[in-house]
Amino acid sequence: ELKTPLTGILSRADEIQREAGKDPESSSRLACEIKTEVKRLTELVDDMMRLSQITYGNEGEEKVKVNLYTLARGVCLSLGEQAKKKDVEINVTGKNLIVEGNLGMLHEMIQNICDNAVRYNVPKGKVSVSVEESDGKAVLTVSDTGIGISAENLPHVFERFFRVEKARSKQFGGVGLGLSIAKNIVEYHGGTISIESEEGRGSTVRVCLS
């Protein structure tokens, strides 16, 4: 995963060096491509460090009472501009439910799930987020009308660095760690996370927290 963007950066840098002074327009384009690869590399390293921190270093993380519904609404508001650019509508429903957990980690978990729902959606698509109570537990459900995942790939979606296919990841971005981080956060809080999906018809992620 680290090698792919680094290889891209090196090849473009070599091309700029060869073309130095000959074609300013081409050099500018290559410089922009390098910036894109560096950004991807930075995101990858940040996500790897975050995943390691969640997995191995959170024994002392402070837990407080968190309103899951309020948190979900806040996350969706923060994704408003991204959704607008993708022509995706986000709706949040449900009721105020209090869970005990680390505010920053729970925010990150919801952010990663909702970001995926927007990122892998289609024009005129929808993302529906709900917070409801079931069997004494708070249940966060995020459903989208996006591109979905095939039955073959579905068992692997929570694996680190898993992306359905290279062409798709290049089109939609991401480094394949968002759902893995979300899963680790949910498990840290003693909860469960599951996903249902059908290729071409969207996905639904459910998180249950006590």
TIGU-112875 format. One record per residue: z, y, x of N, C-alpha, C, O, CB in turn; residue in three letters; residue number from 1. Coordinates in steps of 0.05 Angstrom, whole numbers, plus 5000, padded with zeros to 4 digits. Glycine has a CB too. Layout:
residues N
ATOM   n.zz   n.yy   n.xx   ca.zz   ca.yy   ca.xx   c.zz   c.yy   c.xx   o.zz   o.yy   o.xx   cb.zz   cb.yy   cb.xx   code   pos
ATOM      Z      Y      X       Z       Y       X      Z      Y      X      Z      Y      X       Z       Y       X    ALA   NUM
...
***
This chain:
residues 210
ATOM   n.zz   n.yy   n.xx   ca.zz   ca.yy   ca.xx   c.zz   c.yy   c.xx   o.zz   o.yy   o.xx   cb.zz   cb.yy   cb.xx   code   pos
ATOM   5000   4976   5016    5000    5000    5000   5000   5025   5017   4987   5045   5010    5024    5000    4981    GLU     1
ATOM   5015   5025   5040    5015    5047    5058   4989   5049   5073   4979   5071   5079    5038    5045    5077    LEU     2
ATOM   4977   5026   5079    4953    5026    5096   4929   5038   5082   4913   5051   5095    4947    4997    5104    LYS     3
ATOM   4926   5034   5056    4903    5043    5041   4899   5074   5043   4878   5083   5051    4904    5035    5012    THR     4
ATOM   4919   5090   5036    4915    5119    5038   4913   5128   5067   4899   5147   5073    4938    5134    5025    PRO     5
ATOM   4928   5115   5086    4926    5123    5114   4898   5118   5125   4887   5134   5140    4946    5107    5130    LEU     6
ATOM   4886   5096   5117    4858    5090    5125   4839   5111   5115   4821   5120   5129    4849    5062    5116    THR     7
ATOM   4843   5119   5090    4826    5140    5078   4829   5166   5092   4809   5180   5097    4833    5144    5049    GLY     8
ATOM   4854   5173   5100    4859    5198    5114   4845   5198   5141   4832   5217   5149    4889    5203    5118    ILE     9
ATOM   4848   5176   5156    4836    5174    5182   4805   5175   5181   4793   5189   5198    4844    5148    5196    LEU    10
ATOM   4793   5161   5162    4764    5161    5161   4753   5189   5154   4732   5197   5165    4754    5140    5140    SER    11
ATOM   4766   5203   5136    4757    5230    5129   4762   5249   5151   4745   5267   5156    4772    5239    5103    ARG    12
ATOM   4784   5246   5166    4789    5264    5189   4767   5259   5210   4758   5279   5222    4817    5258    5201    ALA    13
ATOM   4760   5234   5215    4738    5228    5234   4712   5241   5225   4697   5252   5242    4734    5198    5237    ASP    14
ATOM   4707   5240   5199    4682    5252    5189   4681   5282   5192   4661   5294   5199    4678    5244    5159    GLU    15
ATOM   4704   5295   5188    4706    5324    5191   4702   5331   5221   4688   5350   5227    4734    5334    5182    ILE    16
ATOM   4713   5314   5238    4710    5319    5267   4680   5317   5275   4671   5333   5291    4726    5299    5283    GLN    17
ATOM   4667   5298   5264    4638    5294    5271   4621   5317   5260   4602   5326   5273    4628    5267    5260    ARG    18
ATOM   4629   5326   5236    4612    5347    5223   4622   5375   5228   4612   5394   5216    4612    5342    5194    GLU    19
ATOM   4641   5378   5246    4653    5405    5251   4632   5426   5257   4616   5423   5275    4673    5403    5274    ALA    20
ATOM   4633   5447   5240    4614    5469    5244   4586   5465   5233   4571   5484   5231    4611    5475    5273    GLY    21
ATOM   4579   5441   5225    4552    5435    5215   4550   5440   5185   4531   5451   5175    4544    5407    5221    LYS    22
ATOM   4570   5432   5170    4569    5433    5141   4596   5440   5130   4613   5423   5123    4560    5405    5129    ASP    23
ATOM   4602   5467   5127    4628    5476    5117   4635   5465   5090   4658   5459   5084    4628    5506    5117    PRO    24
ATOM   4615   5462   5072    4620    5453    5045   4630   5424   5046   4648   5417   5031    4594    5455    5028    GLU    25
ATOM   4617   5407   5062    4625    5380    5065   4653   5378   5077   4669   5361   5068    4605    5364    5082    SER    26
ATOM   4659   5394   5097    4686    5394    5109   4707   5402   5089   4729   5391   5089    4686    5414    5133    SER    27
ATOM   4701   5421   5072    4720    5430    5051   4726   5407   5032   4748   5403   5024    4709    5455    5036    SER    28
ATOM   4704   5393   5024    4707    5371    5005   4725   5349   5017   4743   5338   5004    4680    5359    4997    ARG    29
ATOM   4719   5342   5043    4735    5322    5056   4764   5330   5060   4782   5313   5058    4722    5316    5084    LEU    30
ATOM   4769   5356   5065    4796    5365    5067   4811   5362   5041   4835   5355   5041    4796    5395    5076    ALA    31
ATOM   4798   5367   5019    4810    5363    4992   4817   5334   4988   4838   5327   4976    4791    5373    4970    CYS    32
ATOM   4799   5316   4996    4803    5287    4993   4827   5278   5010   4843   5261   5002    4778    5271    5001    GLU    33
ATOM   4830   5290   5034    4853    5284    5051   4879   5293   5038   4899   5278   5038    4850    5298    5079    ILE    34
ATOM   4879   5316   5025    4902    5326    5011   4910   5307   4989   4934   5302   4984    4897    5354    5000    LYS    35
ATOM   4890   5296   4975    4896    5278    4953   4909   5252   4964   4928   5242   4952    4870    5271    4938    THR    36
ATOM   4898   5242   4986    4909    5218    4998   4938   5222   5009   4955   5205   5006    4891    5208    5020    GLU    37
ATOM   4942   5246   5020    4969    5253    5031   4989   5254   5007   5012   5245   5010    4969    5279    5047    VAL    38
ATOM   4980   5266   4985    4998    5268    4962   5005   5240   4951   5028   5235   4944    4984    5285    4939    LYS    39
ATOM   4985   5223   4950    4989    5195    4942   5009   5181   4960   5027   5167   4951    4963    5180    4940    ARG    40
ATOM   5005   5185   4986    5023    5173    5006   5051   5183   5003   5071   5167   5004    5012    5178    5034    LEU    41
ATOM   5054   5209   4998    5081    5221    4995   5095   5209   4970   5118   5202   4971    5079    5251    4992    THR    42
ATOM   5080   5207   4948    5091    5196    4923   5099   5167   4928   5120   5158   4918    5070    5197    4901    GLU    43
ATOM   5083   5152   4943    5089    5124    4948   5115   5121   4964   5133   5105   4957    5066    5111    4963    LEU    44
ATOM   5118   5137   4985    5142    5136    5001   5167   5145   4985   5188   5132   4987    5139    5154    5026    VAL    45
ATOM   5164   5166   4969    5186    5175    4952   5195   5153   4933   5219   5148   4929    5178    5200    4936    ASP    46
ATOM   5175   5140   4920    5181    5119    4901   5194   5095   4915   5213   5082   4904    5156    5110    4886    ASP    47
ATOM   5185   5088   4939    5196    5065    4954   5226   5071   4961   5243   5054   4958    5180    5060    4979    MET    48
ATOM   5231   5096   4969    5258    5103    4977   5276   5103   4952   5299   5095   4953    5258    5131    4990    MET    49
ATOM   5265   5113   4929    5281    5114    4905   5287   5086   4895   5310   5080   4886    5265    5129    4883    ARG    50
ATOM   5268   5068   4896    5272    5040    4888   5293   5027   4905   5310   5012   4895    5246    5025    4889    LEU    51
ATOM   5292   5032   4931    5312    5021    4949   5340   5032   4943   5360   5017   4943    5305    5027    4978    SER    52
ATOM   5341   5057   4937    5367    5070    4930   5379   5058   4905   5403   5052   4904    5364    5100    4927    GLN    53
ATOM   5362   5055   4885    5371    5043    4859   5380   5015   4863   5401   5007   4852    5349    5045    4838    ILE    54
ATOM   5365   4999   4879    5371    4971    4882   5396   4966   4899   5412   4948   4893    5347    4957    4895    THR    55
ATOM   5400   4982   4920    5421    4976    4939   5444   4997   4941   5464   4991   4953    5409    4972    4965    TYR    56
ATOM   5439   5021   4930    5459    5042    4937   5472   5056   4915   5481   5079   4918    5446    5061    4953    GLY    57
ATOM   5474   5044   4891    5484    5060    4868   5512   5051   4858   5520   5058   4836    5465    5057    4846    ASN    58
ATOM   5527   5036   4874    5553    5027    4865   5571   5050   4857   5588   5048   4839    5566    5010    4887    GLU    59
ATOM   5568   5073   4871    5586    5095    4866   5574   5116   4848   5586   5138   4844    5593    5108    4891    GLY    60
ATOM   5551   5112   4835    5538    5131    4818   5557   5138   4794   5567   5119   4781    5511    5122    4808    GLU    61
ATOM   5560   5163   4788    5577    5172    4766   5564   5165   4739   5540   5170   4735    5583    5202    4768    GLU    62
ATOM   5580   5155   4721    5571    5149    4694   5584   5168   4674   5609   5173   4676    5576    5120    4686    LYS    63
ATOM   5569   5179   4656    5579    5197    4636   5568   5189   4608   5551   5171   4607    5571    5227    4642    VAL    64
ATOM   5577   5202   4587    5566    5197    4561   5540   5212   4558   5539   5236   4562    5586    5205    4538    LYS    65
ATOM   5518   5198   4551    5491    5209    4550   5480   5206   4521   5480   5183   4511    5472    5197    4571    VAL    66
ATOM   5470   5227   4510    5456    5226    4484   5427   5217   4490   5411   5233   4499    5457    5253    4469    ASN    67
ATOM   5421   5192   4483    5395    5181    4490   5372   5195   4475   5350   5199   4486    5394    5151    4484    LEU    68
ATOM   5377   5203   4451    5357    5216    4435   5350   5244   4446   5327   5251   4449    5366    5219    4405    TYR    69
ATOM   5371   5259   4453    5367    5285    4465   5352   5283   4491   5334   5299   4498    5394    5300    4469    THR    70
ATOM   5360   5263   4507    5347    5258    4533   5317   5252   4529   5300   5263   4544    5361    5236    4548    LEU    71
ATOM   5311   5235   4510    5283    5227    4505   5266   5251   4496   5244   5255   4505    5281    5206    4484    ALA    72
ATOM   5278   5268   4479    5264    5292    4470   5258   5311   4494   5236   5322   4496    5281    5307    4449    ARG    73
ATOM   5277   5314   4511    5274    5331    4534   5252   5321   4553   5236   5337   4563    5299    5333    4550    GLY    74
ATOM   5251   5295   4557    5230    5283    4574   5203   5288   4562   5184   5295   4576    5235    5253    4577    VAL    75
ATOM   5200   5283   4536    5174    5286    4523   5165   5315   4523   5141   5321   4525    5176    5276    4494    CYS    76
ATOM   5184   5334   4521    5177    5362    4523   5166   5369   4550   5147   5384   4553    5201    5380    4516    LEU    77
ATOM   5178   5357   4571    5169    5362    4598   5142   5350   4604   5128   5359   4622    5189    5350    4618    SER    78
ATOM   5134   5330   4588    5107    5318    4591   5086   5331   4574   5063   5322   4573    5109    5288    4585    LEU    79
ATOM   5094   5352   4560    5076    5365    4541   5050   5374   4553   5028   5370   4542    5089    5388    4528    GLY    80
ATOM   5051   5387   4576    5027    5398    4589   5009   5375   4598   4984   5377   4595    5034    5416    4613    GLU    81
ATOM   5021   5355   4610    5005    5332    4618   4991   5318   4594   4968   5311   4596    5023    5311    4633    GLN    82
ATOM   5006   5316   4572    4995    5303    4548   4972   5320   4537   4952   5310   4527    5016    5299    4527    ALA    83
ATOM   4976   5347   4537    4955    5365    4527   4929   5362   4543   4908   5362   4531    4965    5394    4528    LYS    84
ATOM   4932   5360   4569    4908    5357    4586   4893   5331   4580   4869   5329   4581    4915    5358    4615    LYS    85
ATOM   4909   5310   4573    4897    5284    4566   4889   5282   4537   4877   5262   4528    4916    5262    4573    LYS    86
ATOM   4895   5303   4521    4890    5303    4492   4905   5280   4479   4894   5265   4463    4860    5301    4487    ASP    87
ATOM   4931   5278   4486    4948    5258    4475   4971   5271   4460   4983   5290   4470    4959    5239    4498    VAL    88
ATOM   4977   5261   4437    4999    5271    4420   5025   5255   4424   5024   5230   4424    4991    5271    4390    GLU    89
ATOM   5047   5269   4428    5073    5255    4432   5092   5262   4409   5095   5285   4402    5086    5263    4459    ILE    90
ATOM   5103   5241   4397    5123    5245    4375   5149   5231   4382   5148   5209   4393    5111    5235    4348    ASN    91
ATOM   5171   5244   4376    5198    5232    4381   5213   5231   4355   5216   5251   4341    5213    5248    4403    VAL    92
ATOM   5223   5207   4348    5239    5204    4324   5264   5189   4330   5268   5178   4352    5222    5189    4302    THR    93
ATOM   5283   5188   4311    5307    5172    4314   5332   5188   4309   5331   5207   4293    5308    5161    4342    GLY    94
ATOM   5354   5180   4321    5379    5193    4316   5395   5195   4342   5390   5181   4362    5395    5179    4294    LYS    95
ATOM   5416   5212   4341    5433    5215    4364   5449   5190   4369   5465   5182   4353    5452    5240    4360    ASN    96
ATOM   5445   5178   4393    5461    5155    4401   5472   5159   4429   5457   5167   4447    5443    5129    4400    LEU    97
ATOM   5497   5154   4432    5510    5158    4458   5513   5132   4473   5522   5112   4463    5538    5171    4453    ILE    98
ATOM   5504   5133   4498    5508    5110    4516   5522   5121   4541   5522   5145   4547    5480    5097    4524    VAL    99
ATOM   5535   5103   4555    5548    5110    4580   5531   5103   4604   5523   5080   4607    5576    5097    4583    GLU   100
ATOM   5524   5122   4620    5507    5116    4643   5504   5140   4661   5516   5161   4657    5480    5107    4633    GLY   101
ATOM   5487   5137   4681    5481    5159    4700   5458   5175   4688   5436   5165   4684    5474    5148    4728    ASN   102
ATOM   5464   5201   4683    5445    5218    4670   5418   5220   4685   5397   5217   4672    5456    5246    4667    LEU   103
ATOM   5419   5224   4711    5394    5226    4726   5377   5201   4726   5353   5202   4723    5400    5233    4755    GLY   104
ATOM   5391   5178   4728    5377    5152    4728   5364   5146   4701   5341   5137   4699    5396    5130    4736    MET   105
ATOM   5379   5152   4679    5368    5147    4652   5345   5165   4647   5325   5157   4634    5390    5151    4631    LEU   106
ATOM   5347   5190   4656    5324    5209    4653   5300   5198   4668   5277   5199   4657    5332    5237    4664    HIS   107
ATOM   5304   5188   4692    5282    5178    4708   5269   5154   4694   5244   5151   4695    5291    5170    4736    GLU   108
ATOM   5285   5136   4683    5275    5112    4669   5257   5120   4646   5235   5110   4643    5299    5095    4659    MET   109
ATOM   5267   5139   4629    5251    5147    4606   5226   5162   4615   5204   5158   4604    5267    5166    4587    ILE   110
ATOM   5229   5178   4636    5206    5193    4647   5184   5174   4656   5160   5178   4650    5215    5211    4670    GLN   111
ATOM   5191   5153   4671    5171    5134    4681   5157   5120   4659   5132   5116   4660    5184    5114    4700    ASN   112
ATOM   5171   5111   4638    5159    5096    4616   5140   5115   4600   5118   5107   4594    5181    5085    4597    ILE   113
ATOM   5150   5139   4594    5134    5157    4578   5110   5168   4594   5088   5172   4583    5151    5181    4568    CYS   114
ATOM   5114   5172   4620    5092    5181    4637   5069   5160   4637   5046   5168   4635    5101    5186    4666    ASP   115
ATOM   5076   5135   4638    5056    5113    4636   5042   5114   4610   5017   5110   4608    5069    5086    4641    ASN   116
ATOM   5057   5118   4588    5045    5119    4561   5025   5141   4558   5005   5137   4544    5067    5122    4540    ALA   117
ATOM   5030   5163   4571    5011    5186    4571   4988   5180   4590   4964   5184   4583    5024    5212    4578    VAL   118
ATOM   4994   5172   4614    4975    5169    4636   4953   5148   4629   4929   5153   4634    4989    5160    4662    ARG   119
ATOM   4962   5126   4616    4943    5104    4610   4934   5105   4581   4926   5084   4570    4955    5078    4617    TYR   120
ATOM   4934   5129   4570    4925    5132    4542   4896   5140   4542   4882   5142   4562    4942    5152    4528    ASN   121
ATOM   4885   5144   4518    4858    5152    4514   4856   5179   4500   4876   5187   4487    4842    5130    4498    VAL   122
ATOM   4834   5193   4502    4832    5219    4487   4837   5215   4457   4828   5195   4445    4804    5231    4491    PRO   123
ATOM   4851   5234   4445    4860    5232    4417   4881   5210   4413   4886   5202   4390    4835    5227    4399    LYS   124
ATOM   4893   5200   4435    4913    5179    4432   4940   5190   4424   4944   5214   4423    4915    5164    4459    GLY   125
ATOM   4958   5171   4420    4985    5179    4411   5006   5164   4427   5002   5141   4436    4989    5173    4381    LYS   126
ATOM   5029   5177   4431    5053    5164    4442   5076   5168   4422   5082   5191   4415    5060    5176    4471    VAL   127
ATOM   5088   5146   4414    5110    5148    4394   5135   5138   4408   5137   5116   4418    5104    5130    4369    SER   128
ATOM   5155   5156   4409    5181    5150    4421   5203   5150   4400   5205   5169   4384    5188    5170    4444    VAL   129
ATOM   5219   5129   4399    5240    5128    4379   5266   5118   4392   5266   5103   4411    5233    5109    4356    SER   130
ATOM   5288   5128   4381    5315    5119    4390   5330   5111   4365   5336   5127   4348    5331    5142    4406    VAL   131
ATOM   5335   5085   4363    5348    5074    4339   5371   5055   4348   5373   5048   4371    5328    5058    4322    GLU   132
ATOM   5387   5047   4329    5409    5029    4334   5403   5002   4323   5393   4999   4300    5436    5040    4323    GLU   133
ATOM   5408   4981   4338    5404    4953    4329   5425   4935   4341   5428   4934   4365    5375    4944    4337    SER   134
ATOM   5439   4921   4324    5461    4903    4332   5481   4916   4351   5490   4904   4370    5449    4878    4346    ASP   135
ATOM   5487   4941   4345    5507    4956    4360   5497   4966   4387   5512   4976   4403    5530    4938    4366    GLY   136
ATOM   5471   4965   4391    5459    4975    4416   5439   4997   4411   5427   4998   4390    5445    4952    4431    LYS   137
ATOM   5436   5015   4430    5416    5036    4429   5390   5025   4438   5388   5014   4460    5425    5061    4445    ALA   138
ATOM   5369   5028   4422    5343    5018    4429   5323   5041   4431   5317   5055   4412    5334    4997    4407    VAL   139
ATOM   5312   5044   4455    5291    5063    4460   5264   5048   4459   5260   5029   4474    5295    5077    4488    LEU   140
ATOM   5246   5058   4442    5220    5045    4440   5198   5066   4446   5198   5088   4434    5215    5033    4411    THR   141
ATOM   5180   5059   4464    5158    5077    4471   5132   5062   4466   5125   5042   4480    5159    5087    4501    VAL   142
ATOM   5117   5070   4446    5091    5057    4439   5068   5077   4444   5070   5101   4439    5091    5048    4409    SER   143
ATOM   5046   5066   4453    5022    5083    4458   4997   5069   4447   4997   5045   4442    5019    5089    4488    ASP   144
ATOM   4976   5085   4445    4951    5075    4435   4930   5073   4458   4907   5077   4454    4940    5092    4412    THR   145
ATOM   4941   5068   4482    4924    5069    4506   4908   5044   4512   4901   5029   4494    4941    5074    4529    GLY   146
ATOM   4901   5041   4537    4882    5020    4546   4894   4992   4545   4880   4973   4545    4872    5026    4574    ILE   147
ATOM   4921   4991   4544    4934    4964    4542   4931   4947   4567   4919   4955   4587    4922    4949    4519    GLY   148
ATOM   4943   4924   4565    4944    4905    4588   4937   4877   4578   4945   4869   4556    4973    4905    4601    ILE   149
ATOM   4922   4863   4593    4913    4836    4585   4936   4817   4586   4956   4821   4600    4890    4826    4603    SER   150
ATOM   4934   4795   4571    4955    4774    4570   4960   4763   4598   4982   4755   4605    4948    4752    4551    ALA   151
ATOM   4939   4761   4614    4940    4750    4641   4957   4768   4659   4972   4757   4676    4912    4747    4653    GLU   152
ATOM   4955   4794   4656    4970    4812    4674   4997   4820   4663   5014   4830   4679    4953    4837    4678    ASN   153
ATOM   5002   4816   4638    5027    4826    4625   5052   4816   4639   5071   4831   4642    5027    4817    4597    LEU   154
ATOM   5054   4790   4648    5079    4781    4660   5085   4795   4687   5108   4792   4697    5077    4751    4665    PRO   155
ATOM   5066   4809   4698    5070    4821    4725   5076   4851   4724   5079   4863   4746    5046    4816    4741    HIS   156
ATOM   5077   4864   4701    5078    4893    4700   5103   4905   4712   5103   4928   4721    5076    4902    4671    VAL   157
ATOM   5125   4890   4714    5150    4900    4725   5152   4894   4755   5172   4901   4768    5174    4890    4710    PHE   158
ATOM   5132   4881   4766    5132    4875    4795   5126   4900   4811   5111   4917   4802    5112    4852    4801    GLU   159
ATOM   5137   4901   4835    5132    4924    4852   5103   4925   4860   5091   4905   4868    5151    4923    4877    ARG   160
ATOM   5092   4949   4859    5064    4955    4868   5043   4942   4850   5019   4943   4857    5060    4946    4896    PHE   161
ATOM   5051   4931   4827    5031    4918    4810   5014   4939   4796   5025   4957   4782    5044    4899    4790    PHE   162
ATOM   4988   4937   4798    4969    4953    4783   4947   4934   4774   4939   4916   4788    4957    4977    4800    ARG   163
ATOM   4938   4938   4750    4920    4919    4737   4895   4914   4754   4886   4892   4759    4912    4928    4709    VAL   164
ATOM   4883   4936   4764    4859    4934    4781   4856   4960   4796   4865   4981   4788    4834    4928    4764    GLU   165
ATOM   4844   4958   4820    4841    4981    4837   4825   5004   4824   4832   5027   4827    4828    4973    4863    LYS   166
ATOM   4804   4997   4810    4787    5018    4798   4803   5033   4777   4801   5057   4775    4762    5005    4785    ALA   167
ATOM   4820   5019   4762    4836    5032    4741   4857   5049   4754   4862   5072   4744    4849    5010    4723    ARG   168
ATOM   4870   5040   4776    4891    5056    4788   4879   5081   4801   4892   5102   4802    4906    5039    4810    SER   169
ATOM   4854   5079   4811    4841    5102    4823   4835   5123   4801   4837   5147   4806    4816    5094    4837    LYS   170
ATOM   4828   5113   4777    4821    5131    4755   4846   5145   4744   4846   5169   4738    4807    5116    4733    GLN   171
ATOM   4868   5130   4741    4892    5140    4727   4914   5149   4746   4933   5162   4738    4902    5120    4708    PHE   172
ATOM   4912   5142   4772    4933    5149    4791   4957   5130   4790   4956   5109   4777    4942    5177    4786    GLY   173
ATOM   4978   5138   4804    5002    5121    4805   5001   5101   4828   4980   5095   4838    5005    5106    4778    GLY   174
ATOM   5025   5092   4836    5026    5073    4858   5038   5046   4850   5042   5029   4867    5043    5085    4881    VAL   175
ATOM   5043   5042   4825    5052    5016    4815   5082   5011   4818   5090   4988   4819    5037    4995    4830    GLY   176
ATOM   5098   5032   4819    5127    5028    4822   5142   5039   4798   5166   5034   4796    5136    5042    4847    LEU   177
ATOM   5130   5054   4780    5144    5067    4758   5159   5047   4740   5183   5052   4735    5124    5081    4742    GLY   178
ATOM   5146   5026   4731    5160    5007    4714   5180   4990   4729   5200   4981   4717    5139    4989    4700    LEU   179
ATOM   5175   4985   4754    5194    4970    4770   5220   4986   4774   5242   4975   4772    5182    4963    4798    SER   180
ATOM   5217   5012   4778    5240    5030    4780   5255   5031   4754   5280   5029   4753    5232    5058    4789    ILE   181
ATOM   5240   5033   4732    5252    5033    4705   5268   5008   4700   5290   5009   4689    5230    5037    4683    ALA   182
ATOM   5257   4985   4707    5270    4959    4703   5296   4958   4718   5317   4949   4708    5252    4936    4711    LYS   183
ATOM   5296   4967   4743    5320    4967    4760   5341   4985   4749   5365   4979   4750    5313    4975    4788    ASN   184
ATOM   5333   5008   4738    5353    5026    4726   5365   5014   4701   5389   5015   4697    5339    5053    4719    ILE   185
ATOM   5348   5002   4684    5358    4989    4659   5378   4967   4667   5400   4965   4654    5335    4978    4643    VAL   186
ATOM   5371   4950   4686    5389    4928    4694   5414   4938   4706   5436   4926   4703    5374    4909    4713    GLU   187
ATOM   5413   4960   4721    5437    4972    4733   5456   4980   4711   5481   4979   4714    5429    4997    4750    TYR   188
ATOM   5446   4988   4688    5462    4997    4665   5469   4973   4646   5480   4977   4625    5448    5018    4649    HIS   189
ATOM   5463   4949   4655    5469    4925    4639   5452   4921   4615   5459   4907   4596    5497    4926    4631    GLY   190
ATOM   5428   4934   4614    5411    4932    4591   5387   4913   4596   5386   4900   4616    5400    4959    4584    GLY   191
ATOM   5369   4913   4577    5345    4896    4579   5320   4913   4573   5322   4933   4558    5346    4872    4560    THR   192
ATOM   5298   4906   4585    5273    4919    4580   5251   4899   4576   5250   4878   4590    5266    4938    4604    ILE   193
ATOM   5233   4904   4557    5211    4885    4552   5186   4901   4544   5188   4925   4538    5219    4865    4529    SER   194
ATOM   5163   4888   4546    5138    4901    4539   5120   4883   4524   5118   4859   4529    5124    4911    4565    ILE   195
ATOM   5107   4894   4504    5086    4880    4489   5060   4896   4492   5061   4921   4491    5093    4876    4459    GLU   196
ATOM   5038   4883   4496    5013    4898    4500   4989   4881   4493   4990   4856   4495    5011    4908    4529    SER   197
ATOM   4968   4895   4486    4942    4881    4481   4921   4899   4493   4920   4923   4488    4938    4876    4450    GLU   198
ATOM   4904   4887   4509    4883    4902    4522   4865   4917   4502   4855   4905   4483    4865    4883    4539    GLU   199
ATOM   4863   4943   4506    4846    4959    4489   4861   4969   4464   4849   4984   4448    4823    4944    4480    GLY   200
ATOM   4886   4961   4460    4901    4969    4436   4928   4981   4441   4943   4987   4422    4903    4945    4418    ARG   201
ATOM   4935   4985   4466    4960    4999    4472   4983   4980   4479   4980   4956   4480    4967    5015    4449    GLY   202
ATOM   5006   4993   4485    5030    4979    4494   5055   4990   4481   5056   5012   4472    5032    4981    4525    SER   203
ATOM   5075   4973   4480    5101    4981    4469   5123   4971   4488   5125   4947   4494    5106    4969    4440    THR   204
ATOM   5139   4990   4498    5161    4983    4516   5188   4987   4501   5191   5008   4488    5161    5000    4542    VAL   205
ATOM   5206   4968   4502    5232    4970    4489   5254   4967   4509   5254   4949   4526    5234    4948    4467    ARG   206
ATOM   5273   4985   4507    5297    4985    4525   5321   4984   4507   5324   5000   4488    5298    5011    4543    VAL   207
ATOM   5339   4964   4512    5364    4961    4497   5387   4967   4516   5390   4955   4537    5366    4933    4485    CYS   208
ATOM   5404   4986   4507    5428    4993    4523   5453   4992   4506   5452   4999   4482    5424    5022    4535    LEU   209
ATOM   5475   4983   4517    5500    4981    4502   5512   5008   4499   5534   5011   4487    5519    4962    4516    SER   210
***
